Amino acid sequence: MRIAERLSAVKPSQSLAVNSRALELKAQGVNVTSLAIGEPDFPTPDHIREAAKAAIDAGFTHYTAVPGIPELRKAAGEYFGRHYSVTVPAESIIIAAGGKHAIYNFAQAFINPGDEVLIPSPYWLSYPDIMALAGGRPVAVHAGAECGFKVTTAMLDEHAGPKTRLLILNSPGNPTGVVYTQEETDALVQWALDRGIFVLSDEMYDQLVFSPAKPASVVSWFEKYPEQVAIVNGVSKTFAMTGWRVGYMAAHPELVKKMSTIQGQSTSNICSIAQKAALAALTGPMNCVEQMRAAFQRRRDAAMRVIESWPWAVCPKPDGAFYLFVDVSRCYGTTARNSTEICTLLLDKAQVALVPGVAFGDDNCLRISYAVADEALSEALARVGGTLSELA
């Protein structure tokens, strides 16, 4: 069968694949605990669900403007003002079907064939494939556990070239949970702008930052240099709304128009009901977010106490999101030689689903999501530790 050549370099999402396998085993009666999927285990807050119900009852069930309903674009722009004291005008906001969709549309509107894209590694697994689909060439800039998973300008210098057009930043990071300080973020952005390199900042987890760390954003840079900076965010992680599929991007109005053209020829508008729910999220109370954030921090701390007792594991303490990226390469040998084989072993023997680090650009590691109930997390980590200790 004829398949488009551009798909030859694109891989299916390994995190979703692992979760699917875990669900299959559960359906067979196997007691599997999945620490593989990246979504909060909390229900969407009541006031957001009520807004969706009200939209249905009001008959708000027809097409809307492609880039989003005006009030949601305005609210997304004001989100930055609410949290970072820089309000983004509505014409610089586009609403998409999740952050991934926004990044995809951005890549299609910005990347030309042969453009090189600097992607700090470990990276969210969709970045390289999205850029490749647009004809770009992903260039990984690796910073391992020994570097705290943080890249520096010196590392970027080693990988930048005459074809470098874009730098992707992600903080808090998936899969590492790493949080760049505002000063560290500013240094990376300044490095890029000095070289004429566009910056795309993925701030999807910006409200899931654990004290004493603080959220950082590039929105002040966007205010000054809107032709060189864009920001992607959304309601999925902060408000436990993964299934609602609403993300947004702050970008130059001309870029927003081009992204809207792409969106108009693919999805058209985002679900009208989900947009009303997102509006309630962005304009409503934040106490629900604080409660979830506190639970994630508690789980992070409990999980770190367990992992720090594993003499064969290395895991820099994350300051945000809900992931641990654990270097278990000391366990590699004849039984399991890489992160994929380790994850297969853990699924079969410990009945715990994790995502192999190779999917994120670091085959030494495993990603653990602690977006599960405390007791389930504790029991799963005990099984993981018991299995891997036999290999070390």
C-alpha positions as CSV (number, residue, x, y, z in Angstrom):
1,M,0.0,0.0,0.0
2,R,1.3,3.5,-0.8
3,I,2.2,5.6,2.2
4,A,3.5,9.1,2.2
5,E,7.3,9.2,2.6
6,R,7.1,11.9,5.3
7,L,5.8,9.4,7.7
8,S,8.9,7.2,7.5
9,A,10.7,9.3,10.2
10,V,7.7,9.5,12.5
11,K,7.1,7.1,15.4
12,P,3.9,6.3,17.3
13,S,3.7,7.8,20.8
14,Q,5.4,5.2,23.1
15,S,3.7,6.6,26.2
16,L,0.3,5.9,24.7
17,A,1.5,2.6,23.4
18,V,2.6,1.5,26.9
19,N,-0.6,2.6,28.4
20,S,-2.6,0.7,25.8
21,R,-0.7,-2.5,26.6
22,A,-1.3,-1.9,30.3
23,L,-5.1,-1.6,29.6
24,E,-5.0,-4.8,27.6
25,L,-3.4,-6.7,30.5
26,K,-6.0,-5.2,32.9
27,A,-8.8,-6.4,30.6
28,Q,-7.3,-9.9,30.9
29,G,-7.5,-9.7,34.7
30,V,-3.9,-8.8,35.4
31,N,-3.5,-6.2,38.2
32,V,-1.4,-3.6,36.4
33,T,-0.6,-0.2,37.8
34,S,0.1,2.3,35.1
35,L,2.6,5.0,35.9
36,A,3.0,5.7,32.2
37,I,0.3,8.2,31.1
38,G,0.8,11.9,31.6
39,E,-2.5,13.2,33.0
40,P,-3.7,14.2,36.4
41,D,-5.8,11.6,38.2
42,F,-8.2,14.2,39.6
43,P,-11.6,15.0,38.2
44,T,-12.1,18.2,36.3
45,P,-13.2,20.8,38.9
46,D,-16.9,21.3,39.5
47,H,-17.2,24.9,38.2
48,I,-15.6,23.9,34.9
49,R,-17.9,21.0,34.4
50,E,-20.9,23.2,35.3
51,A,-19.9,25.7,32.7
52,A,-19.9,23.0,30.0
53,K,-23.3,21.8,31.1
54,A,-24.6,25.3,30.9
55,A,-23.2,25.7,27.4
56,I,-25.0,22.6,26.3
57,D,-28.3,23.8,27.9
58,A,-27.9,27.2,26.2
59,G,-27.5,25.5,22.8
60,F,-23.9,26.6,22.3
61,T,-23.4,23.7,20.0
62,H,-22.6,25.2,16.6
63,Y,-19.5,26.3,14.7
64,T,-17.4,29.0,16.3
65,A,-14.6,31.2,14.9
66,V,-11.7,29.0,13.8
67,P,-9.0,30.6,16.1
68,G,-11.4,30.4,19.1
69,I,-14.3,32.3,20.6
70,P,-13.3,35.9,21.4
71,E,-13.9,35.7,25.1
72,L,-11.6,32.6,25.4
73,R,-8.8,34.2,23.4
74,K,-9.1,37.3,25.6
75,A,-9.1,35.2,28.8
76,A,-6.0,33.2,27.6
77,G,-4.2,36.5,26.9
78,E,-5.2,37.8,30.4
79,Y,-3.9,34.5,32.0
80,F,-0.4,35.8,31.3
81,G,-1.3,39.1,32.9
82,R,-2.8,37.4,35.9
83,H,0.2,35.3,36.6
84,Y,3.2,37.1,35.0
85,S,2.0,40.7,34.8
86,V,2.1,40.8,31.0
87,T,-1.2,40.6,29.2
88,V,-1.2,39.3,25.7
89,P,-3.7,40.9,23.2
90,A,-6.5,38.6,22.0
91,E,-5.3,38.8,18.4
92,S,-2.1,37.2,19.4
93,I,-3.9,34.1,20.8
94,I,-5.1,31.1,19.0
95,I,-7.1,28.3,20.6
96,A,-6.2,24.7,19.5
97,A,-7.2,21.2,20.3
98,G,-4.6,20.8,23.0
99,G,-1.0,22.0,23.2
100,K,0.2,19.3,20.8
101,H,-2.2,20.6,18.1
102,A,-1.0,24.2,18.7
103,I,2.7,23.1,18.3
104,Y,1.8,21.1,15.2
105,N,0.1,24.1,13.6
106,F,3.0,26.3,14.6
107,A,5.5,23.9,13.0
108,Q,3.5,23.8,9.8
109,A,3.3,27.6,9.7
110,F,6.9,28.3,10.6
111,I,9.3,25.5,9.6
112,N,10.7,25.1,6.1
113,P,12.3,21.9,4.8
114,G,15.8,21.6,6.1
115,D,15.4,24.0,9.0
116,E,17.1,22.8,12.1
117,V,15.4,22.8,15.4
118,L,17.3,22.7,18.7
119,I,15.5,20.5,21.2
120,P,16.9,20.1,24.7
121,S,17.1,16.4,25.6
122,P,15.4,14.7,27.5
123,Y,12.5,16.1,25.6
124,W,8.7,15.6,25.3
125,L,8.6,12.7,22.8
126,S,6.4,14.5,20.2
127,Y,8.7,17.5,19.5
128,P,11.0,15.7,17.1
129,D,8.2,14.0,15.1
130,I,6.1,17.2,14.9
131,M,9.1,19.1,13.5
132,A,10.0,16.3,11.1
133,L,6.5,16.2,9.7
134,A,7.0,19.9,8.8
135,G,10.2,19.1,7.0
136,G,12.5,20.2,9.8
137,R,15.5,18.5,11.2
138,P,15.4,17.9,15.0
139,V,18.8,18.4,16.7
140,A,18.9,17.0,20.2
141,V,21.0,18.9,22.8
142,H,21.5,16.4,25.6
143,A,21.8,17.1,29.3
144,G,21.8,14.0,31.3
145,A,21.1,13.3,35.0
146,E,24.6,14.5,35.9
147,C,23.6,17.9,34.6
148,G,20.3,18.0,36.4
149,F,18.7,17.6,32.9
150,K,19.3,21.3,32.2
151,V,21.0,22.6,29.1
152,T,23.3,25.6,29.1
153,T,24.1,28.2,26.4
154,A,27.5,26.4,26.0
155,M,25.7,23.2,25.1
156,L,23.4,25.0,22.6
157,D,26.5,26.6,21.0
158,E,27.9,23.2,20.3
159,H,24.8,22.2,18.3
160,A,23.7,25.5,16.6
161,G,24.6,26.0,13.0
162,P,23.7,28.2,10.0
163,K,20.4,26.3,9.4
164,T,19.2,26.6,13.0
165,R,15.9,28.4,13.0
166,L,14.1,27.4,16.2
167,L,14.8,26.6,19.9
168,I,12.2,24.7,21.9
169,L,12.1,25.3,25.7
170,N,10.0,23.3,28.1
171,S,9.7,24.2,31.8
172,P,8.4,22.5,33.9
173,G,9.7,19.7,31.7
174,N,8.2,16.5,30.5
175,P,9.7,13.9,31.2
176,T,12.0,15.2,33.8
177,G,10.0,17.7,35.9
178,V,12.9,20.1,35.7
179,V,12.1,23.7,36.3
180,Y,14.4,26.4,34.9
181,T,14.6,29.6,37.0
182,Q,13.6,32.9,35.4
183,E,17.2,33.8,35.2
184,E,18.1,30.5,33.5
185,T,15.2,30.9,31.1
186,D,16.2,34.5,30.3
187,A,19.8,33.4,29.5
188,L,18.6,30.8,27.0
189,V,16.2,33.2,25.3
190,Q,18.8,35.9,25.1
191,W,21.3,33.4,23.5
192,A,18.7,32.5,20.9
193,L,17.6,36.0,20.0
194,D,21.2,37.2,19.7
195,R,21.6,34.6,17.0
196,G,18.3,35.2,15.2
197,I,16.8,32.0,16.4
198,F,13.1,31.8,17.1
199,V,12.0,30.6,20.6
200,L,9.0,28.4,21.3
201,S,8.4,28.0,25.0
202,D,6.2,25.1,26.1
203,E,4.7,26.2,29.5
204,M,2.0,23.6,29.8
205,Y,2.8,22.7,33.4
206,D,3.6,26.3,34.6
207,Q,1.2,26.1,37.6
208,L,2.5,22.8,38.8
209,V,5.7,24.1,40.4
210,F,6.7,23.1,43.9
211,S,7.9,25.5,46.5
212,P,10.5,27.0,46.9
213,A,10.8,26.9,43.1
214,K,8.7,29.5,41.2
215,P,7.1,29.5,37.8
216,A,8.9,31.2,35.0
217,S,7.7,32.4,31.6
218,V,9.0,34.0,28.4
219,V,6.0,36.2,28.1
220,S,8.0,39.4,28.9
221,W,10.3,38.4,25.9
222,F,7.2,37.9,23.8
223,E,6.0,41.4,24.7
224,K,9.3,42.9,23.5
225,Y,10.0,40.5,20.5
226,P,6.7,39.1,19.3
227,E,8.3,38.2,15.9
228,Q,10.8,35.9,17.6
229,V,9.0,34.3,20.5
230,A,5.9,32.2,20.9
231,I,4.3,30.4,23.9
232,V,2.2,27.3,24.2
233,N,0.0,26.6,27.2
234,G,-3.4,25.0,27.9
235,V,-5.8,23.7,30.5
236,S,-5.1,20.0,30.3
237,K,-2.5,19.6,33.1
238,T,-3.3,22.6,35.3
239,F,-7.0,22.0,35.5
240,A,-7.2,18.2,35.0
241,M,-8.8,18.7,31.6
242,T,-6.8,16.4,29.3
243,G,-9.8,14.9,27.6
244,W,-11.3,18.3,26.8
245,R,-8.5,19.0,24.3
246,V,-8.0,22.8,24.7
247,G,-4.7,24.5,24.3
248,Y,-3.6,27.9,23.2
249,M,-0.6,29.7,21.8
250,A,0.6,33.3,22.1
251,A,2.2,34.3,18.9
252,H,2.6,37.3,16.5
253,P,-0.8,38.1,15.0
254,E,0.5,37.3,11.5
255,L,1.6,33.9,12.6
256,V,-1.7,33.4,14.4
257,K,-3.5,34.1,11.1
258,K,-1.4,31.5,9.3
259,M,-2.0,28.9,12.0
260,S,-5.7,29.7,11.8
261,T,-5.6,29.0,8.0
262,I,-4.0,25.6,8.7
263,Q,-6.6,24.9,11.4
264,G,-9.4,26.0,9.2
265,Q,-8.4,23.4,6.6
266,S,-8.0,20.6,9.2
267,T,-10.1,20.8,12.3
268,S,-12.0,24.1,11.9
269,N,-12.9,25.4,15.3
270,I,-12.3,23.6,18.6
271,C,-15.2,22.0,20.3
272,S,-17.6,24.8,21.4
273,I,-18.5,23.1,24.7
274,A,-14.8,22.6,25.6
275,Q,-14.1,26.2,24.9
276,K,-16.7,27.4,27.4
277,A,-15.3,25.0,29.9
278,A,-11.8,26.4,29.3
279,L,-13.1,29.9,29.7
280,A,-14.4,29.0,33.2
281,A,-11.0,27.4,34.0
282,L,-9.0,30.5,33.0
283,T,-11.3,33.0,34.6
284,G,-12.3,31.0,37.7
285,P,-10.8,30.3,41.1
286,M,-7.4,28.7,41.4
287,N,-7.9,27.0,44.8
288,C,-8.6,23.7,43.0
289,V,-5.3,24.0,41.2
290,E,-3.5,24.6,44.5
291,Q,-5.0,21.5,46.0
292,M,-3.8,19.4,43.1
293,R,-0.4,20.9,43.2
294,A,-0.1,20.2,46.9
295,A,-1.0,16.5,46.3
296,F,1.5,16.2,43.5
297,Q,4.2,17.7,45.7
298,R,3.4,15.3,48.5
299,R,3.6,12.4,46.1
300,R,6.8,13.7,44.6
301,D,8.4,13.8,48.1
302,A,7.1,10.3,49.0
303,A,8.4,8.8,45.7
304,M,11.8,10.5,46.0
305,R,12.3,8.9,49.5
306,V,11.8,5.5,47.9
307,I,14.0,6.2,44.9
308,E,16.8,7.7,47.0
309,S,17.0,4.4,48.8
310,W,17.8,2.6,45.5
311,P,21.6,2.5,45.4
312,W,21.5,1.7,41.6
313,A,19.3,4.6,40.6
314,V,20.0,8.3,40.0
315,C,17.1,10.8,39.9
316,P,17.6,14.6,40.2
317,K,14.7,15.9,42.3
318,P,12.1,17.6,40.0
319,D,10.6,20.9,40.9
320,G,7.4,20.6,38.8
321,A,5.0,18.7,36.7
322,F,4.3,15.1,37.9
323,Y,7.1,13.0,36.6
324,L,10.3,11.4,37.8
325,F,13.0,10.5,35.2
326,V,15.2,7.9,36.8
327,D,18.5,6.7,35.5
328,V,18.6,2.9,36.0
329,S,21.4,2.1,33.6
330,R,23.3,0.3,36.4
331,C,20.6,-2.4,36.1
332,Y,21.4,-3.1,32.5
333,G,23.0,-6.4,31.6
334,T,22.1,-9.7,30.0
335,T,18.5,-9.7,31.4
336,A,17.6,-6.2,30.2
337,R,20.0,-4.2,28.0
338,N,18.1,-1.0,27.6
339,S,15.1,1.1,28.8
340,T,12.6,-0.6,26.5
341,E,13.6,-4.1,27.8
342,I,13.5,-2.8,31.4
343,C,10.0,-1.5,30.9
344,T,8.9,-4.8,29.3
345,L,10.3,-6.7,32.2
346,L,8.6,-4.4,34.7
347,L,5.3,-4.8,33.0
348,D,5.5,-8.6,32.9
349,K,7.1,-9.3,36.2
350,A,6.1,-6.3,38.5
351,Q,2.8,-5.4,36.7
352,V,3.8,-1.8,36.5
353,A,3.7,0.2,33.3
354,L,6.4,2.8,32.8
355,V,7.7,4.6,29.6
356,P,11.2,3.8,28.4
357,G,13.6,6.8,28.4
358,V,14.6,6.2,24.8
359,A,11.3,7.7,23.8
360,F,12.4,11.0,25.4
361,G,16.0,10.9,24.0
362,D,17.8,9.2,27.0
363,D,18.0,5.4,27.0
364,N,19.5,5.3,30.5
365,C,16.2,6.4,32.1
366,L,12.6,5.5,32.8
367,R,9.8,7.9,33.2
368,I,7.6,7.5,36.2
369,S,4.3,9.5,36.4
370,Y,3.1,10.0,40.0
371,A,-0.3,11.2,38.9
372,V,-1.9,8.3,40.7
373,A,-3.3,7.8,44.2
374,D,-0.7,7.8,47.0
375,E,-1.2,4.1,48.0
376,A,-1.1,2.9,44.4
377,L,2.1,4.9,43.8
378,S,3.7,3.4,46.9
379,E,2.8,-0.2,46.1
380,A,4.0,0.2,42.4
381,L,7.3,1.7,43.4
382,A,7.9,-1.2,45.9
383,R,7.3,-3.7,43.1
384,V,9.6,-1.8,40.7
385,G,12.3,-1.6,43.3
386,G,12.1,-5.2,44.1
387,T,12.3,-6.3,40.5
388,L,15.2,-4.0,39.5
389,S,17.2,-4.7,42.7
390,E,17.6,-8.3,41.3
391,L,19.3,-6.8,38.3
392,A,21.7,-4.4,39.9
